Amino acid sequence: MSYQQAAVYRRRAAHLRRLATRLGATPSMSLHLHAGVDTWYGPRADACTSDLALAQQAVHHAVDELLTQAFAFDHHADQLEAGAAIEARR
């Protein structure tokens, strides 16, 4: 049973990694490249650029959290498989 549980955790980890990759590659993550003074300037532009930077930081944080959780799932799967291997030897 532990091998099956480990496989579930590994699938979840893979899903979280795919999601993190997709989030990090969204077009919104490159908007700052188009938000320079050549495009728009003034107080509203500065506020928009600041808001964009905060939103991008939030996405980077979410990506990091997803990858951290994926690592934890893989580690848990490793522990389940090790336990199953010990039980199989008994």
Sequence and secondary structure as in RCSB ss.txt:
>XXXX:A:sequence
MSYQQAAVYRRRAAHLRRLATRLGATPSMSLHLHAGVDTWYGPRADACTSDLALAQQAVHHAVDELLTQAFAFDH
HADQLEAGAAIEARR
>XXXX:A:secstr
 HHHHHHHHHHHHHHHHHHHHHHHTSGGGGGGGG STTT  SHHHHHHHHHHHHHHHHHHHHHHHHHHHHHHHHH
HHHHHHHHHHHHHH 
